[in-house]
Amino acid sequence: MATPVTKRVLITVKAYPNPSKTYGETVCCAGIDIDTRQWLRLYPIPYRDLDSSKKFKKYTIISVRCWKAPDDHRVESYKIDMDSIELLSHLDTKRKWESRKEIVLPTVSTSFCNILEDTAENKSLGTFKPCDIEFFWKKASLESEAKREACYAQLSFFDTKKEAIEQIPFDFYYQFKCHGQPDCPGHKLPIIDWEIGQSYRNWRYKYEPQELLLQKIQQRWLDLICSLENDVYFYVGNMKRFHNHFMVLGVFYPQQ
């Protein structure tokens, strides 16, 4: 195992929980090392099993003991000591997200096209500015319930049984071009932010029929978050096995 180090990390993204036979139910989180301004991927984190004092919101700075993941060649991937998590502070949205921008904006890449080119160096996380943004959804290919139940039947991280978190029956996507790049061919990426899945779950009985619910989700993730009044950036990350397959992990959208 690599030598553990203690890092201060601004958590910027949390993916929707995913069950696996290897780790149980886990969440992939990512953020920015406060001291080096480098991206870090923290995985696996059994978020729902964490003690309440260790559960962090997005834009919380945490202190955590971690080490380079030996089974993941992506330079940003680290495993963590769950017991070492300490919540230090939470950065608010005052003064047009000033405290967040001080940390996030220095990590912005020229374009998503540029981030794709950097995968040859195993770079797998980044931020960039999109334009011509569109939002859409399609029916998801759901994992078999039997397979998911088998994962949840195993003991969790703290040897406690938990209620399975449900699958979202739709996949959501952003389609966009890279800002300031006239030769950009355009891109379409799935959105795996925890918030969009949670919104589907929270709103499904409030907004019926289903088409109205989907329209409400689009209003938030396109009309509100990606409003022309906001300075919009996408957080993206790729898959361990397929380095050219990226996903939108979240959106950074301070007011202009």
C-alpha atoms as an extended CHARMM CRD file, in Angstrom:
* protein
*
       256  EXT
         1         1  MET       CA              0.0000000000        0.0000000000        0.0000000000  PROA      1               0.0000000000
         2         2  ALA       CA              1.1980000000        3.5060000000       -0.7800000000  PROA      2               0.0000000000
         3         3  THR       CA              2.1420000000        5.6910000000        2.1730000000  PROA      3               0.0000000000
         4         4  PRO       CA             -1.0010000000        7.3540000000        3.6110000000  PROA      4               0.0000000000
         5         5  VAL       CA             -1.0900000000       11.1380000000        3.6900000000  PROA      5               0.0000000000
         6         6  THR       CA             -3.5610000000       13.5900000000        5.1970000000  PROA      6               0.0000000000
         7         7  LYS       CA             -5.1610000000       15.9360000000        2.6840000000  PROA      7               0.0000000000
         8         8  ARG       CA             -7.6140000000       18.8140000000        2.8620000000  PROA      8               0.0000000000
         9         9  VAL       CA            -10.1450000000       18.4130000000        0.0730000000  PROA      9               0.0000000000
        10        10  LEU       CA            -12.9680000000       20.6340000000       -1.1510000000  PROA      10              0.0000000000
        11        11  ILE       CA            -15.7070000000       18.1710000000       -2.1160000000  PROA      11              0.0000000000
        12        12  THR       CA            -17.2730000000       19.3400000000       -5.3670000000  PROA      12              0.0000000000
        13        13  VAL       CA            -19.1210000000       16.2480000000       -6.6380000000  PROA      13              0.0000000000
        14        14  LYS       CA            -20.9670000000       13.2280000000       -5.2720000000  PROA      14              0.0000000000
        15        15  ALA       CA            -22.2750000000       10.5670000000       -7.6410000000  PROA      15              0.0000000000
        16        16  TYR       CA            -25.5500000000        8.6870000000       -7.1500000000  PROA      16              0.0000000000
        17        17  PRO       CA            -25.0460000000        5.6550000000       -4.8290000000  PROA      17              0.0000000000
        18        18  ASN       CA            -24.2100000000        2.3960000000       -6.5430000000  PROA      18              0.0000000000
        19        19  PRO       CA            -24.2050000000       -1.1360000000       -5.0620000000  PROA      19              0.0000000000
        20        20  SER       CA            -21.4140000000       -3.6000000000       -5.8030000000  PROA      20              0.0000000000
        21        21  LYS       CA            -20.5260000000       -7.0580000000       -4.4940000000  PROA      21              0.0000000000
        22        22  THR       CA            -16.9830000000       -5.9050000000       -3.7940000000  PROA      22              0.0000000000
        23        23  TYR       CA            -17.6860000000       -2.7830000000       -1.7200000000  PROA      23              0.0000000000
        24        24  GLY       CA            -21.4150000000       -2.8330000000       -0.9120000000  PROA      24              0.0000000000
        25        25  GLU       CA            -23.2220000000        0.4450000000       -1.5680000000  PROA      25              0.0000000000
        26        26  THR       CA            -20.7220000000        3.1510000000       -2.3580000000  PROA      26              0.0000000000
        27        27  VAL       CA            -20.5230000000        6.7110000000       -3.6080000000  PROA      27              0.0000000000
        28        28  CYS       CA            -17.7590000000        8.1050000000       -5.7890000000  PROA      28              0.0000000000
        29        29  CYS       CA            -16.7770000000       11.5770000000       -4.6080000000  PROA      29              0.0000000000
        30        30  ALA       CA            -14.2990000000       14.0040000000       -6.0920000000  PROA      30              0.0000000000
        31        31  GLY       CA            -12.8400000000       17.3150000000       -5.1380000000  PROA      31              0.0000000000
        32        32  ILE       CA             -9.8660000000       19.6260000000       -5.1620000000  PROA      32              0.0000000000
        33        33  ASP       CA             -6.7980000000       19.3450000000       -2.9380000000  PROA      33              0.0000000000
        34        34  ILE       CA             -6.7220000000       22.6700000000       -1.0930000000  PROA      34              0.0000000000
        35        35  ASP       CA             -2.9310000000       22.7840000000       -0.9300000000  PROA      35              0.0000000000
        36        36  THR       CA             -2.0140000000       21.7030000000       -4.4850000000  PROA      36              0.0000000000
        37        37  ARG       CA             -5.2140000000       22.6700000000       -6.3790000000  PROA      37              0.0000000000
        38        38  GLN       CA             -5.1290000000       19.2080000000       -7.9490000000  PROA      38              0.0000000000
        39        39  TRP       CA             -8.1630000000       16.9860000000       -8.5220000000  PROA      39              0.0000000000
        40        40  LEU       CA             -8.7540000000       13.9330000000       -6.3220000000  PROA      40              0.0000000000
        41        41  ARG       CA            -11.1710000000       11.0290000000       -6.6680000000  PROA      41              0.0000000000
        42        42  LEU       CA            -12.1450000000        9.4500000000       -3.3240000000  PROA      42              0.0000000000
        43        43  TYR       CA            -13.5450000000        5.9390000000       -3.7500000000  PROA      43              0.0000000000
        44        44  PRO       CA            -15.1620000000        3.8630000000       -2.4220000000  PROA      44              0.0000000000
        45        45  ILE       CA            -17.0850000000        5.8070000000        0.2150000000  PROA      45              0.0000000000
        46        46  PRO       CA            -20.0150000000        4.0200000000        1.9200000000  PROA      46              0.0000000000
        47        47  TYR       CA            -21.6860000000        7.3870000000        2.3960000000  PROA      47              0.0000000000
        48        48  ARG       CA            -24.9920000000        6.2560000000        3.9150000000  PROA      48              0.0000000000
        49        49  ASP       CA            -23.0480000000        4.1840000000        6.4700000000  PROA      49              0.0000000000
        50        50  LEU       CA            -20.9340000000        7.0640000000        7.6750000000  PROA      50              0.0000000000
        51        51  ASP       CA            -21.5120000000        8.5010000000       11.1180000000  PROA      51              0.0000000000
        52        52  SER       CA            -23.5870000000       11.6770000000       10.9070000000  PROA      52              0.0000000000
        53        53  SER       CA            -20.5880000000       13.7200000000       12.0910000000  PROA      53              0.0000000000
        54        54  LYS       CA            -18.6530000000       12.5800000000        9.0060000000  PROA      54              0.0000000000
        55        55  LYS       CA            -21.3290000000       13.0760000000        6.3280000000  PROA      55              0.0000000000
        56        56  PHE       CA            -20.3100000000       15.9830000000        4.1530000000  PROA      56              0.0000000000
        57        57  LYS       CA            -22.2670000000       18.2070000000        1.7970000000  PROA      57              0.0000000000
        58        58  LYS       CA            -20.8520000000       19.4110000000       -1.4890000000  PROA      58              0.0000000000
        59        59  TYR       CA            -18.5030000000       22.3620000000       -1.0780000000  PROA      59              0.0000000000
        60        60  THR       CA            -17.4100000000       21.1550000000        2.3450000000  PROA      60              0.0000000000
        61        61  ILE       CA            -13.6750000000       21.1290000000        3.0190000000  PROA      61              0.0000000000
        62        62  ILE       CA            -12.7530000000       17.8680000000        4.7040000000  PROA      62              0.0000000000
        63        63  SER       CA             -9.5420000000       16.5430000000        6.1830000000  PROA      63              0.0000000000
        64        64  VAL       CA             -8.9770000000       12.8980000000        5.3030000000  PROA      64              0.0000000000
        65        65  ARG       CA             -6.2100000000       10.3160000000        5.4910000000  PROA      65              0.0000000000
        66        66  CYS       CA             -5.7750000000        8.7380000000        2.0560000000  PROA      66              0.0000000000
        67        67  TRP       CA             -3.3890000000        6.8880000000       -0.2420000000  PROA      67              0.0000000000
        68        68  LYS       CA             -3.0210000000        6.3240000000       -3.9760000000  PROA      68              0.0000000000
        69        69  ALA       CA             -5.3800000000        3.5760000000       -5.1500000000  PROA      69              0.0000000000
        70        70  PRO       CA             -3.1820000000        0.6110000000       -6.1040000000  PROA      70              0.0000000000
        71        71  ASP       CA             -5.7750000000       -0.8690000000       -8.4580000000  PROA      71              0.0000000000
        72        72  ASP       CA             -6.5480000000        2.3440000000      -10.3730000000  PROA      72              0.0000000000
        73        73  HSD       CA             -3.9370000000        3.9190000000      -12.6490000000  PROA      73              0.0000000000
        74        74  ARG       CA             -5.8080000000        7.2150000000      -12.9610000000  PROA      74              0.0000000000
        75        75  VAL       CA             -3.5820000000        9.7750000000      -11.2750000000  PROA      75              0.0000000000
        76        76  GLU       CA             -6.3910000000       11.3220000000       -9.2060000000  PROA      76              0.0000000000
        77        77  SER       CA             -7.7570000000        8.1080000000       -7.6430000000  PROA      77              0.0000000000
        78        78  TYR       CA             -7.2910000000        7.6520000000       -3.8980000000  PROA      78              0.0000000000
        79        79  LYS       CA             -8.6590000000        5.3390000000       -1.2460000000  PROA      79              0.0000000000
        80        80  ILE       CA             -9.4680000000        6.7870000000        2.1580000000  PROA      80              0.0000000000
        81        81  ASP       CA             -9.5700000000        5.9270000000        5.8300000000  PROA      81              0.0000000000
        82        82  MET       CA            -13.2490000000        6.5060000000        6.5980000000  PROA      82              0.0000000000
        83        83  ASP       CA            -12.6010000000        6.9930000000       10.3270000000  PROA      83              0.0000000000
        84        84  SER       CA            -10.2320000000        9.8740000000        9.5760000000  PROA      84              0.0000000000
        85        85  ILE       CA            -12.8440000000       12.1120000000        7.8870000000  PROA      85              0.0000000000
        86        86  GLU       CA            -13.1190000000       15.4820000000        9.6120000000  PROA      86              0.0000000000
        87        87  LEU       CA            -15.3940000000       18.2830000000        8.4200000000  PROA      87              0.0000000000
        88        88  LEU       CA            -13.4550000000       21.5580000000        8.5040000000  PROA      88              0.0000000000
        89        89  SER       CA            -15.7040000000       24.1800000000        6.9030000000  PROA      89              0.0000000000
        90        90  HSD       CA            -18.4050000000       24.7450000000        4.3040000000  PROA      90              0.0000000000
        91        91  LEU       CA            -17.9920000000       27.3130000000        1.5240000000  PROA      91              0.0000000000
        92        92  ASP       CA            -21.1630000000       29.3370000000        0.9440000000  PROA      92              0.0000000000
        93        93  THR       CA            -22.5510000000       31.1320000000       -2.1200000000  PROA      93              0.0000000000
        94        94  LYS       CA            -22.1110000000       34.6860000000       -0.8300000000  PROA      94              0.0000000000
        95        95  ARG       CA            -20.6390000000       37.3620000000       -3.1340000000  PROA      95              0.0000000000
        96        96  LYS       CA            -21.4370000000       35.2920000000       -6.2390000000  PROA      96              0.0000000000
        97        97  TRP       CA            -19.7140000000       32.1610000000       -4.8800000000  PROA      97              0.0000000000
        98        98  GLU       CA            -16.4510000000       34.0390000000       -4.2720000000  PROA      98              0.0000000000
        99        99  SER       CA            -14.9350000000       31.5600000000       -1.7930000000  PROA      99              0.0000000000
       100       100  ARG       CA            -15.7460000000       28.6200000000       -4.0870000000  PROA      100             0.0000000000
       101       101  LYS       CA            -14.4280000000       30.3580000000       -7.2000000000  PROA      101             0.0000000000
       102       102  GLU       CA            -11.0430000000       30.9490000000       -5.5430000000  PROA      102             0.0000000000
       103       103  ILE       CA            -10.5080000000       27.1850000000       -5.4700000000  PROA      103             0.0000000000
       104       104  VAL       CA            -12.4890000000       25.9110000000       -8.4760000000  PROA      104             0.0000000000
       105       105  LEU       CA            -11.6200000000       28.3710000000      -11.2470000000  PROA      105             0.0000000000
       106       106  PRO       CA             -7.8360000000       27.7050000000      -11.2000000000  PROA      106             0.0000000000
       107       107  THR       CA             -8.6120000000       24.0920000000      -12.1950000000  PROA      107             0.0000000000
       108       108  VAL       CA            -10.5490000000       25.0250000000      -15.3550000000  PROA      108             0.0000000000
       109       109  SER       CA             -9.2260000000       23.4660000000      -18.5780000000  PROA      109             0.0000000000
       110       110  THR       CA             -9.3240000000       25.1420000000      -21.9740000000  PROA      110             0.0000000000
       111       111  SER       CA            -12.0900000000       22.7940000000      -23.1670000000  PROA      111             0.0000000000
       112       112  PHE       CA            -13.5440000000       19.3220000000      -22.8630000000  PROA      112             0.0000000000
       113       113  CYS       CA            -11.7930000000       18.5310000000      -26.1480000000  PROA      113             0.0000000000
       114       114  ASN       CA             -8.5370000000       19.3090000000      -24.3240000000  PROA      114             0.0000000000
       115       115  ILE       CA             -9.4770000000       17.0930000000      -21.3690000000  PROA      115             0.0000000000
       116       116  LEU       CA            -10.0810000000       14.1940000000      -23.7870000000  PROA      116             0.0000000000
       117       117  GLU       CA             -6.5910000000       14.6770000000      -25.2030000000  PROA      117             0.0000000000
       118       118  ASP       CA             -5.1020000000       14.5030000000      -21.6960000000  PROA      118             0.0000000000
       119       119  THR       CA             -6.4770000000       10.9920000000      -21.0220000000  PROA      119             0.0000000000
       120       120  ALA       CA             -3.2670000000        9.6500000000      -22.5550000000  PROA      120             0.0000000000
       121       121  GLU       CA             -1.6300000000       10.8640000000      -19.3360000000  PROA      121             0.0000000000
       122       122  ASN       CA             -4.3360000000        9.1290000000      -17.2510000000  PROA      122             0.0000000000
       123       123  LYS       CA             -5.9420000000       12.4560000000      -16.3300000000  PROA      123             0.0000000000
       124       124  SER       CA             -9.5400000000       11.6170000000      -15.5930000000  PROA      124             0.0000000000
       125       125  LEU       CA            -11.1590000000       14.5900000000      -13.8380000000  PROA      125             0.0000000000
       126       126  GLY       CA            -11.5850000000       18.1760000000      -14.9290000000  PROA      126             0.0000000000
       127       127  THR       CA            -13.5870000000       21.3560000000      -15.2930000000  PROA      127             0.0000000000
       128       128  PHE       CA            -14.3730000000       23.3410000000      -18.4240000000  PROA      128             0.0000000000
       129       129  LYS       CA            -16.8140000000       25.9080000000      -19.7940000000  PROA      129             0.0000000000
       130       130  PRO       CA            -19.5280000000       24.5930000000      -22.1800000000  PROA      130             0.0000000000
       131       131  CYS       CA            -21.8430000000       26.4710000000      -24.5320000000  PROA      131             0.0000000000
       132       132  ASP       CA            -24.9330000000       25.7140000000      -26.6650000000  PROA      132             0.0000000000
       133       133  ILE       CA            -26.1540000000       23.4750000000      -23.8530000000  PROA      133             0.0000000000
       134       134  GLU       CA            -29.1170000000       21.1510000000      -24.3230000000  PROA      134             0.0000000000
       135       135  PHE       CA            -30.6920000000       18.6910000000      -21.8720000000  PROA      135             0.0000000000
       136       136  PHE       CA            -32.5750000000       15.4740000000      -22.5700000000  PROA      136             0.0000000000
       137       137  TRP       CA            -33.3880000000       12.0620000000      -21.1310000000  PROA      137             0.0000000000
       138       138  LYS       CA            -34.0810000000        8.5150000000      -22.2150000000  PROA      138             0.0000000000
       139       139  LYS       CA            -35.2920000000        5.3080000000      -20.5960000000  PROA      139             0.0000000000
       140       140  ALA       CA            -32.5450000000        3.6470000000      -18.5680000000  PROA      140             0.0000000000
       141       141  SER       CA            -31.4020000000        0.0670000000      -18.9540000000  PROA      141             0.0000000000
       142       142  LEU       CA            -32.0350000000       -1.0460000000      -15.3940000000  PROA      142             0.0000000000
       143       143  GLU       CA            -29.8640000000       -3.5550000000      -13.6060000000  PROA      143             0.0000000000
       144       144  SER       CA            -31.7250000000       -6.6970000000      -12.5680000000  PROA      144             0.0000000000
       145       145  GLU       CA            -33.3280000000       -6.3840000000       -9.1340000000  PROA      145             0.0000000000
       146       146  ALA       CA            -32.0150000000       -9.8380000000       -8.2190000000  PROA      146             0.0000000000
       147       147  LYS       CA            -28.4360000000       -8.6660000000       -8.7980000000  PROA      147             0.0000000000
       148       148  ARG       CA            -28.9680000000       -5.5090000000       -6.7420000000  PROA      148             0.0000000000
       149       149  GLU       CA            -30.6330000000       -7.4380000000       -3.9090000000  PROA      149             0.0000000000
       150       150  ALA       CA            -27.6590000000       -9.7920000000       -3.8000000000  PROA      150             0.0000000000
       151       151  CYS       CA            -25.3830000000       -6.8150000000       -3.2350000000  PROA      151             0.0000000000
       152       152  TYR       CA            -27.5590000000       -5.4090000000       -0.4570000000  PROA      152             0.0000000000
       153       153  ALA       CA            -27.9190000000       -8.8390000000        1.1540000000  PROA      153             0.0000000000
       154       154  GLN       CA            -24.2460000000       -8.7360000000        2.0150000000  PROA      154             0.0000000000
       155       155  LEU       CA            -23.0960000000       -7.0620000000        5.1950000000  PROA      155             0.0000000000
       156       156  SER       CA            -22.5670000000       -3.3460000000        4.8140000000  PROA      156             0.0000000000
       157       157  PHE       CA            -19.4670000000       -1.4880000000        5.9310000000  PROA      157             0.0000000000
       158       158  PHE       CA            -20.7220000000       -1.3170000000        9.5160000000  PROA      158             0.0000000000
       159       159  ASP       CA            -22.4320000000       -4.7160000000        9.4990000000  PROA      159             0.0000000000
       160       160  THR       CA            -25.8620000000       -3.1510000000        9.3680000000  PROA      160             0.0000000000
       161       161  LYS       CA            -28.6530000000       -3.8350000000        6.9240000000  PROA      161             0.0000000000
       162       162  LYS       CA            -29.9180000000       -0.8820000000        4.9230000000  PROA      162             0.0000000000
       163       163  GLU       CA            -32.8350000000       -0.2780000000        2.6210000000  PROA      163             0.0000000000
       164       164  ALA       CA            -31.7810000000       -0.5070000000       -1.0170000000  PROA      164             0.0000000000
       165       165  ILE       CA            -31.6400000000        2.8030000000       -2.8050000000  PROA      165             0.0000000000
       166       166  GLU       CA            -33.7930000000        2.5780000000       -5.8840000000  PROA      166             0.0000000000
       167       167  GLN       CA            -32.6990000000        2.7900000000       -9.4830000000  PROA      167             0.0000000000
       168       168  ILE       CA            -33.7340000000        5.8600000000      -11.4570000000  PROA      168             0.0000000000
       169       169  PRO       CA            -35.6290000000        4.6930000000      -14.5810000000  PROA      169             0.0000000000
       170       170  PHE       CA            -34.2400000000        7.4820000000      -16.7610000000  PROA      170             0.0000000000
       171       171  ASP       CA            -30.7680000000        8.5180000000      -17.8530000000  PROA      171             0.0000000000
       172       172  PHE       CA            -30.2050000000       12.2690000000      -18.1220000000  PROA      172             0.0000000000
       173       173  TYR       CA            -27.7730000000       13.9260000000      -20.5310000000  PROA      173             0.0000000000
       174       174  TYR       CA            -26.1790000000       17.2350000000      -21.4190000000  PROA      174             0.0000000000
       175       175  GLN       CA            -25.3420000000       17.9350000000      -25.0450000000  PROA      175             0.0000000000
       176       176  PHE       CA            -22.9990000000       20.8820000000      -25.6290000000  PROA      176             0.0000000000
       177       177  LYS       CA            -20.0300000000       22.3880000000      -27.3990000000  PROA      177             0.0000000000
       178       178  CYS       CA            -16.8160000000       23.7080000000      -25.8890000000  PROA      178             0.0000000000
       179       179  HSD       CA            -16.8650000000       27.4580000000      -25.2700000000  PROA      179             0.0000000000
       180       180  GLY       CA            -14.4200000000       29.3890000000      -27.4300000000  PROA      180             0.0000000000
       181       181  GLN       CA            -13.6020000000       26.3640000000      -29.5920000000  PROA      181             0.0000000000
       182       182  PRO       CA            -15.1200000000       26.8800000000      -33.0830000000  PROA      182             0.0000000000
       183       183  ASP       CA            -13.8100000000       23.4830000000      -34.2550000000  PROA      183             0.0000000000
       184       184  CYS       CA            -15.4770000000       21.5550000000      -31.3910000000  PROA      184             0.0000000000
       185       185  PRO       CA            -17.5730000000       18.7300000000      -32.8940000000  PROA      185             0.0000000000
       186       186  GLY       CA            -19.9980000000       18.7300000000      -29.9420000000  PROA      186             0.0000000000
       187       187  HSD       CA            -20.3640000000       16.2640000000      -27.1000000000  PROA      187             0.0000000000
       188       188  LYS       CA            -23.1130000000       14.3180000000      -25.3220000000  PROA      188             0.0000000000
       189       189  LEU       CA            -22.4740000000       13.1100000000      -21.7730000000  PROA      189             0.0000000000
       190       190  PRO       CA            -24.6210000000       11.3830000000      -19.1300000000  PROA      190             0.0000000000
       191       191  ILE       CA            -25.2220000000       13.1660000000      -15.8060000000  PROA      191             0.0000000000
       192       192  ILE       CA            -24.5320000000       11.0770000000      -12.6840000000  PROA      192             0.0000000000
       193       193  ASP       CA            -24.7900000000       13.7640000000      -10.0010000000  PROA      193             0.0000000000
       194       194  TRP       CA            -26.5140000000       12.4920000000       -6.8330000000  PROA      194             0.0000000000
       195       195  GLU       CA            -28.7590000000       15.5780000000       -6.8180000000  PROA      195             0.0000000000
       196       196  ILE       CA            -30.5010000000       14.7870000000      -10.0870000000  PROA      196             0.0000000000
       197       197  GLY       CA            -31.3630000000       11.2720000000       -8.9210000000  PROA      197             0.0000000000
       198       198  GLN       CA            -32.5320000000       12.5770000000       -5.5750000000  PROA      198             0.0000000000
       199       199  SER       CA            -34.6960000000       15.1940000000       -7.2620000000  PROA      199             0.0000000000
       200       200  TYR       CA            -36.4040000000       12.4950000000       -9.3120000000  PROA      200             0.0000000000
       201       201  ARG       CA            -37.1640000000       10.5650000000       -6.1140000000  PROA      201             0.0000000000
       202       202  ASN       CA            -38.3370000000       13.6180000000       -4.1680000000  PROA      202             0.0000000000
       203       203  TRP       CA            -40.5020000000       15.1190000000       -6.9150000000  PROA      203             0.0000000000
       204       204  ARG       CA            -42.1640000000       12.0820000000       -8.4990000000  PROA      204             0.0000000000
       205       205  TYR       CA            -45.3180000000       12.3070000000       -6.3620000000  PROA      205             0.0000000000
       206       206  LYS       CA            -45.4110000000       16.0970000000       -6.3980000000  PROA      206             0.0000000000
       207       207  TYR       CA            -45.3390000000       16.3790000000      -10.1800000000  PROA      207             0.0000000000
       208       208  GLU       CA            -47.6080000000       14.0110000000      -12.0660000000  PROA      208             0.0000000000
       209       209  PRO       CA            -47.8940000000       12.6690000000      -14.6910000000  PROA      209             0.0000000000
       210       210  GLN       CA            -44.3280000000       11.5380000000      -15.2880000000  PROA      210             0.0000000000
       211       211  GLU       CA            -43.8580000000       13.8520000000      -18.2540000000  PROA      211             0.0000000000
       212       212  LEU       CA            -44.4200000000       16.8430000000      -15.9640000000  PROA      212             0.0000000000
       213       213  LEU       CA            -41.7940000000       15.5000000000      -13.5580000000  PROA      213             0.0000000000
       214       214  LEU       CA            -39.2590000000       15.1990000000      -16.3740000000  PROA      214             0.0000000000
       215       215  GLN       CA            -40.0400000000       18.7280000000      -17.5280000000  PROA      215             0.0000000000
       216       216  LYS       CA            -39.4530000000       20.0290000000      -13.9920000000  PROA      216             0.0000000000
       217       217  ILE       CA            -36.0740000000       18.2970000000      -13.8820000000  PROA      217             0.0000000000
       218       218  GLN       CA            -35.1900000000       19.8660000000      -17.2160000000  PROA      218             0.0000000000
       219       219  GLN       CA            -36.2590000000       23.2820000000      -15.9660000000  PROA      219             0.0000000000
       220       220  ARG       CA            -33.8620000000       22.9930000000      -13.0390000000  PROA      220             0.0000000000
       221       221  TRP       CA            -30.8390000000       21.4440000000      -14.7960000000  PROA      221             0.0000000000
       222       222  LEU       CA            -31.1290000000       23.4940000000      -17.9760000000  PROA      222             0.0000000000
       223       223  ASP       CA            -33.2060000000       26.6590000000      -17.5200000000  PROA      223             0.0000000000
       224       224  LEU       CA            -32.1010000000       27.4290000000      -13.9400000000  PROA      224             0.0000000000
       225       225  ILE       CA            -28.6390000000       25.9100000000      -13.4710000000  PROA      225             0.0000000000
       226       226  CYS       CA            -27.4500000000       26.6040000000      -17.0320000000  PROA      226             0.0000000000
       227       227  SER       CA            -29.1500000000       30.0020000000      -17.2400000000  PROA      227             0.0000000000
       228       228  LEU       CA            -27.4230000000       32.6910000000      -19.3090000000  PROA      228             0.0000000000
       229       229  GLU       CA            -27.2580000000       34.6890000000      -16.0730000000  PROA      229             0.0000000000
       230       230  ASN       CA            -24.8130000000       32.1280000000      -14.6600000000  PROA      230             0.0000000000
       231       231  ASP       CA            -21.1500000000       31.5100000000      -15.3930000000  PROA      231             0.0000000000
       232       232  VAL       CA            -21.4970000000       27.7880000000      -16.1210000000  PROA      232             0.0000000000
       233       233  TYR       CA            -18.7980000000       25.1150000000      -15.9020000000  PROA      233             0.0000000000
       234       234  PHE       CA            -19.1270000000       21.3190000000      -15.9890000000  PROA      234             0.0000000000
       235       235  TYR       CA            -17.2660000000       18.9290000000      -13.7150000000  PROA      235             0.0000000000
       236       236  VAL       CA            -16.4640000000       15.7220000000      -15.6150000000  PROA      236             0.0000000000
       237       237  GLY       CA            -14.8330000000       12.3910000000      -14.8730000000  PROA      237             0.0000000000
       238       238  ASN       CA            -14.2070000000        9.2120000000      -16.8030000000  PROA      238             0.0000000000
       239       239  MET       CA            -14.6660000000        5.4970000000      -16.1900000000  PROA      239             0.0000000000
       240       240  LYS       CA            -11.9120000000        3.3080000000      -14.8080000000  PROA      240             0.0000000000
       241       241  ARG       CA            -12.1780000000        0.7460000000      -17.5960000000  PROA      241             0.0000000000
       242       242  PHE       CA            -13.0050000000        3.1110000000      -20.4640000000  PROA      242             0.0000000000
       243       243  HSD       CA            -10.8850000000        6.2410000000      -20.2690000000  PROA      243             0.0000000000
       244       244  ASN       CA            -12.6300000000        7.9840000000      -23.1610000000  PROA      244             0.0000000000
       245       245  HSD       CA            -16.0870000000        7.5440000000      -21.6110000000  PROA      245             0.0000000000
       246       246  PHE       CA            -16.7440000000       10.6680000000      -19.5510000000  PROA      246             0.0000000000
       247       247  MET       CA            -19.7390000000       11.7220000000      -17.4480000000  PROA      247             0.0000000000
       248       248  VAL       CA            -20.9340000000       15.0610000000      -16.0950000000  PROA      248             0.0000000000
       249       249  LEU       CA            -20.4230000000       14.8220000000      -12.3450000000  PROA      249             0.0000000000
       250       250  GLY       CA            -21.8800000000       18.2090000000      -11.5090000000  PROA      250             0.0000000000
       251       251  VAL       CA            -22.2110000000       21.8380000000      -12.5390000000  PROA      251             0.0000000000
       252       252  PHE       CA            -20.4840000000       24.9390000000      -11.1560000000  PROA      252             0.0000000000
       253       253  TYR       CA            -22.7670000000       27.8930000000      -11.8240000000  PROA      253             0.0000000000
       254       254  PRO       CA            -22.0730000000       31.1580000000       -9.9650000000  PROA      254             0.0000000000
       255       255  GLN       CA            -23.9790000000       34.1950000000      -11.1100000000  PROA      255             0.0000000000
       256       256  GLN       CA            -22.2480000000       36.3530000000      -13.7410000000  PROA      256             0.0000000000
